[in-house]
Amino acid sequence: MELEVGYGLIKLVDKKQGGDLLDRITNMRRQIAGDLGISIQTVARHRNQVLNKMQVQGDVGLVRLLLPFDDRV
């Protein structure tokens, strides 16, 4: 998985700084797929459709959207 982030978001993804965002995204996709009995690819496709409807571009856009709700930033 590849994720491009801005300088202010590095601490959320850099494991050296305690960031675990990529692990959380991966685990969330696996959990959803397992709970629903579908493939991870199906989860990713559906997620991308929802993000498109929200006019959010990928993981970076989602992180930016959720930043105001994260007390670690």
Secondary structure as a PSIPRED ss2 file (coil, helix, strand):
# PSIPRED VFORMAT (PSIPRED V4.0)

   1 M C   1.000  0.000  0.000
   2 E C   1.000  0.000  0.000
   3 L C   1.000  0.000  0.000
   4 E C   1.000  0.000  0.000
   5 V C   1.000  0.000  0.000
   6 G C   1.000  0.000  0.000
   7 Y H   0.000  1.000  0.000
   8 G H   0.000  1.000  0.000
   9 L H   0.000  1.000  0.000
  10 I H   0.000  1.000  0.000
  11 K H   0.000  1.000  0.000
  12 L H   0.000  1.000  0.000
  13 V H   0.000  1.000  0.000
  14 D C   1.000  0.000  0.000
  15 K H   0.000  1.000  0.000
  16 K H   0.000  1.000  0.000
  17 Q H   0.000  1.000  0.000
  18 G C   1.000  0.000  0.000
  19 G C   1.000  0.000  0.000
  20 D C   1.000  0.000  0.000
  21 L H   0.000  1.000  0.000
  22 L H   0.000  1.000  0.000
  23 D H   0.000  1.000  0.000
  24 R H   0.000  1.000  0.000
  25 I H   0.000  1.000  0.000
  26 T H   0.000  1.000  0.000
  27 N H   0.000  1.000  0.000
  28 M H   0.000  1.000  0.000
  29 R H   0.000  1.000  0.000
  30 R H   0.000  1.000  0.000
  31 Q H   0.000  1.000  0.000
  32 I H   0.000  1.000  0.000
  33 A H   0.000  1.000  0.000
  34 G H   0.000  1.000  0.000
  35 D H   0.000  1.000  0.000
  36 L H   0.000  1.000  0.000
  37 G C   1.000  0.000  0.000
  38 I C   1.000  0.000  0.000
  39 S C   1.000  0.000  0.000
  40 I H   0.000  1.000  0.000
  41 Q H   0.000  1.000  0.000
  42 T H   0.000  1.000  0.000
  43 V H   0.000  1.000  0.000
  44 A H   0.000  1.000  0.000
  45 R H   0.000  1.000  0.000
  46 H H   0.000  1.000  0.000
  47 R H   0.000  1.000  0.000
  48 N H   0.000  1.000  0.000
  49 Q H   0.000  1.000  0.000
  50 V H   0.000  1.000  0.000
  51 L H   0.000  1.000  0.000
  52 N H   0.000  1.000  0.000
  53 K H   0.000  1.000  0.000
  54 M C   1.000  0.000  0.000
  55 Q C   1.000  0.000  0.000
  56 V C   1.000  0.000  0.000
  57 Q C   1.000  0.000  0.000
  58 G H   0.000  1.000  0.000
  59 D H   0.000  1.000  0.000
  60 V H   0.000  1.000  0.000
  61 G H   0.000  1.000  0.000
  62 L H   0.000  1.000  0.000
  63 V H   0.000  1.000  0.000
  64 R H   0.000  1.000  0.000
  65 L H   0.000  1.000  0.000
  66 L H   0.000  1.000  0.000
  67 L H   0.000  1.000  0.000
  68 P H   0.000  1.000  0.000
  69 F H   0.000  1.000  0.000
  70 D C   1.000  0.000  0.000
  71 D C   1.000  0.000  0.000
  72 R C   1.000  0.000  0.000
  73 V C   1.000  0.000  0.000
